[in-house]
Amino acid sequence: MTNLTVKTDKKALYISLNGSEHELKTASFPLNNVAFSISTANDNTHVLVEHLSQYSLGPFINAWESVNGLKLIEKALNKQRKYNRITSVFRYGVWPAFGILTALLFTFSINGAIQNMGSSSALTAQNSAPVYSPSNVPNPVSQPEQPSMQQQEATPQQPSQLNTGDLSALQDAIQNGHFSVQLSSGHDRSLYVFSDPLCPHCRDIEPRLEALSKQYNVYIMPVSIIGDKRSEARIAPVLDAAPNERAKLWHSTVMMPYGESDPDMKGYQGNALTIVNANDVAFAKFGFLGTPTIVADNGKVLMPSQLQDDSRLSLAIGK
């Protein structure tokens, strides 16, 4: 049995295979760029391959162990990135750059009521960036103690259903038009997809989303959970474009090669980075753990595998 140990800190991912200190030192990756997938080696064993460096971990004795290894890595990455994102947004991002956002952040009431994105106060000035936020979550400003490996293993699973307040906040953000990329309209049902352009799994489901846009209203909520600043740089030109131009730009962006140069953000003056930060904060507050995350218009959180054929999707959302 292959023993895989995964640890993170604010900047890097560390992986130890079979407890080897040598392996622990060599298998370290910058947190904002790393992404793994399962591959089959020449001898038909299973390995985990990091996309950018092509570093391989393994071999694993069977496919089940490689899948569990990938899940362990993704859980640690998502937890650390979510922690980093929340702390950086509140310390350096949205609120210092746009003082008006502090006033717009609502105070959670006892019944978990939310700030309505459709209210006129959400966009009162040209340079103000809109904000939305779900209900019934702890205040992310507090600095939690860095989680131990035991605590990581006890991390709650991704929610299977958004509560009424959270779903309303998400739908208000969709209607607002600043936060999303609309692939299609005019259908009875809608799907909301949190997607990162540097997430390999998001790239994998892109053709299926294009197909589903003929049956559903499909909205992409771009986030920078996987690629951090690199994802932000790729998303910014999409959200800065006119709404009717975003779908084409998004497709070319999410299918862009990983090694291709990112747009130069030096001196950037647009609002897209603030909007991506707001999407990231909402992603974390909803309790989502990884991308892509798909939400149906009835609040059900779907697994990517449930999108693969029409009957499974209809059954999942109760159509």
N, C-alpha and C positions, 0 to 999 in steps of 0.2 A: 504494500500500500504506500502510495506517495504522500509524504507529509509536507503540506504547503502552509507556510506561515506568512501572513500579510500584515504589514504595519504602514502607517502613514504619519507624516507631520505636515506642517503648513505648506511645505514646498515640494515634497517628494513622496513617492511610493517605494517601499522596500519589501522585497520578496525573498524569503528563505525557503529553499527546497531541501527537505530532509534534515533541517537544522544546521546546515553547513554555514559557518561564518563567512567563508570565502564566497559562497553563493549570495549571502545576504549583502555583501559589499558590492558585488558586481551587478546584481539585479536591482538597481535603483533607477528610478525614472522621474523626470520633472512632472509634477502633479498636473500641470495645465495642458500637457500634450499626450499623455499616455492613453493607449486604447488597445485592448487585447481581443483576439478572436481564436477560435479552435481551428487547428489545422492537422492534417495527417502527414506524418513523416514518411520517408522512403521505405522504412521497414514496417509500415502500416500501424505504427504506434501513434498515439495522440499527443499533441503538444499544444501549448499556448504561445501564440506569436504576437509580439508587440508591433503595431502597424508601422510606426515611424522608424524605429531602430532595427526592426526585423529580428530582435532578440527572441529566442525561443526558450520556453520553460517546459521541462519534462525529461524523458517521456512519462506519460501516465499509463497505467496498466490497462485501462479500458476507457471507453467514452464517458461512462458515468463519472469517473474521477475527474476527467478533464472538464466536464460541465460544472461539477461542484467547485473545482478550482477557479473557473471563470467567474462563477457567482460570488465566491469569496472575495476575489479581487474587485469586482464591480461594487459589492456592498461597501467595502472599505473606501474605495474611491468616491462613491456617491456621498457617503457620510462626511468625509473630510471636505469634499468640495462644497457641500451644502453648508457646512460650518464656516468655511472660509468665505463663501459668498455672502452669507448673512452678516458676518462681522465686518467685511470690507465695505459692503453697501452702506451700512449704517455709520461706519467710521470715516470713510473717504469718498463715498459716491454720491448718492442722490441728495442727501440732506444738506451737506455743505455747499454743493453746487447750485442747488435750487432751494432757497430758504422757504419758499412758499409751500414746499412739500411737507415740511414739518407740521404746518398748520392743517394740511389736508389729511394727514394720518389720523384716522379716527381713534377714539377711545372705545375699547371693547366694552359693550354693555353686558349686564348680567345674562341676558337672553341671547348673547352672541350676535346682535344686530350688526350690520356692515354698512360701510360708507357706500352710497350708491354712485356708481361710475357715471350715471347719466345726469347727475346733479350739475347745475350750472357752475358751481364753484370748482369743479374738477379741472376746468380749463379756462381760467380767467384772464390769462395774458399770453401773448404770442410765444414767449420764451419759457412758459411754465410747462412742465412735463406732467402728464396725467398719471394717476396712481390708483391701483386697485388692490384690495387685500381681502383674503378670506377670513372667516370667523373662527372662534373657538380654538385659538392657538396661543402658546406662550409668547411673551415678549422676547423677540430675538436679539434685543440689544444686550442682554445679559451675556456674560462670558462664561460658558460652561467649561467645566474641567475636561481636559483632553481625554476622550474615552479610552478605556483599556480594551484589550482584545476580548475579554469576557463580556464587556458591555456592548462591543460591536456585535457579538454573536446574538445578543438579546435584543437587537434593534427591531422595532415593530415592522411588520410587513407593510408593503404599499397598500393604501386603502383601496377597497373594492367599490366604494360608493362615496361620492361627495355629499355632504349635508346640504340642506336647502339653501342656507346662506352662502356657502362657498360656490355652489353651482350658479346662484344668482350673480355673485361677483364676477365669475368667469364669463357668463353670458353678457353682462353689462360691458365688460372689457371688449368682448367681441363686437358688440354693437357700437362701441365708441370708435372703432376703426383704426386706432393708433397702434394697437398691440399685436395685430395679427396679419397673416397673409391669407387672403381668401382665394381658394382654388376654384370654387363653384358656388352657385346660388340657384334658387328656384325650386329646390326639392323640399320634401316634407320633413325629413330628418337631418340632423347635423352631427358632425364629428369634430372634436377639438383635439388637436395633436400638438403636444409639447415636443419640440424637435431641436436638436443641436446640429449645425452643419458639419461638425467634426466627429459626430457619432456614427460609427460604421453601421449600427443597426438602423439608424434613421435613414441612411442611404439605402439600405436593403429594402425598406418598406416604401420608398418614394414611388416606384412604379405602381405599386398596389394602391397607394393613395390617389394617384392620377386616375386609375381605373375607377375607384370608388367615387370620385368627384362627379361621375356621370349619374350616380344614384343618390348621393348625399351632398349636402352643403359641407364642404371640408375646409376647416380653418386651421392654419398652422400658427402656433404660438412660439416664435423663435426664442431659445434660451441659450446661455453660454455655460451650461453645467459641465460639459466635457472639455471644451477647448478654451474656456476662460477668455483671455484677451484676444486670442486668435479667432475664436468664434464670434466675439463682438465685432471685430474688424470685418468679418465676412457678412455678418447680418446687417450692419449699419447701412450699406448702400441699398439693401432691399427695403428696409423700413423707411428710409428717406425718400423712396420713390413714390409716385402717385399710386393709390390703391389698385387701380386697374393694370398697373405694370408689375406689381409685386410677384404674381404667380410665376411668370416666366423667369424673372430674376431669381426667385427662390429655387426653382428647379435647377438652374445652372449653378447656383451656389452650393446646394447640398450635394450635387454630383461632381463638384470641383475636386480635382486630385488633392490628396492630403499634402503633398509636397509643394503644391503651387504657391507662389508668393501671395501673402494676404494684402488687402488694400492698405495703403499708408494712412494711418490715423493721426499723424502729426499735424497739429493745428486744427483738428476737426472741430466744427462749430455746430453740428446738427444735434437733434434731440434723440436720435436712435439709441445711443448708448444708455441714456437714462431710461428709455422704454425697455430695453433688454434687462436692465437691472431690476425694474419693476416686475417683469415676467419671472426673473430668477427668484425674487423674494416670494412671489405668489406660489411658484413651484415648490419652494421649500415649506411654506406655510400649509400648503395643501397636504404635505406629508409624502410627496412623490419621491421615489428613490432613484430613478434612472430614466434615460431617454431611449426610445420614444415612449411617451405616456399618452394614451388615447382615452379621451373622455367622451361618452355619448351624451346626447342632449337631455337624457333623463338622469344624468349624474353617475351612471355606471362607469367605472374605470376598467378598461378592457386590456387584455394581453395582446401583444402584437400577433400572436398566432391565431387569435380569433378573427382577425381581418382577412385571413387567407382565402376563405370562400364565403359566398353570399349567405348560405344557409347557416353557417356557424355565427356569422355576424348578426343576422336577423334574430337567431335564437338568443344570443347574448344580450341584445338591447331590447328584446321583447317586441319586435316589430310585427 
